[in-house]
Amino acid sequence: MMLAGRHLSRVCLLLALWLPQAVLSEQQPDPELREVLRAAASAADSFDDRFHAEVWLTDMSRRLERQVKDADERMRILTRVHYEASLVGLEPELVLAVIDVESNFDPYAISVAGALGLMQVMPFWRNEIGRPNDNLIRLETNLRYGCTILKFYLDKENGDLRRALGRYNGSLGKRDYPNRVVKRLSEKWYQI
């Protein structure tokens, strides 16, 4: 039994060392996206008026309450999501659905592939755009990168949300991830 446990531990260690490289090799930096991210990292309030802000923030805060208990933190996340999504032309609810699936609103989330933060941004992008010191755990930075990347893929896929989500997640051609995001979007985040 002890030998089997050691063998299993070695297999797990080898998989942990191999998996990030395998995932990284599938997600090679796109030079065009590199330029888009570089411009976004260097960059109007996103709400039309105070009434719109209050209605949206109140509604979304209620939907987020189970995952983010602190009301101030919820407002900080929601306000910034709305700002960053609007800045690049995304629906804020789509970004909320992506975050919900990617990190469950854990700002310190790290994937097995090494993706960081709420939107699970791959760290290689910092070097690709010449900003190696950017903190991808920081809310503003993570959302700026994540929203820019998602918008780039949505444009690249001519508005095909499922293909864009597949690209974002590194799972283009597979249905599981896009389906989970679309389901979360339609069942939880869109205003009815």
Secondary structure, 3 states (H helix, E strand, C coil): CHHHHHHHHHHHHHHHHHHHHHHHHHCCCCHHHHHHHHHHHHCCCCCCCHHHHHHHHHHHHHHHCCCCCCHHHHHHHHHHHHHHHHHHCCCHHHHHHHHHHHHCCCCCCECCCCCECCCCECCHHHHHCCCCCCCCCCHHHHHHHHHHHHHHHHHHCCCCHHHHHHHHHCCCCCCHHHHHHHHHHHHHHCCC
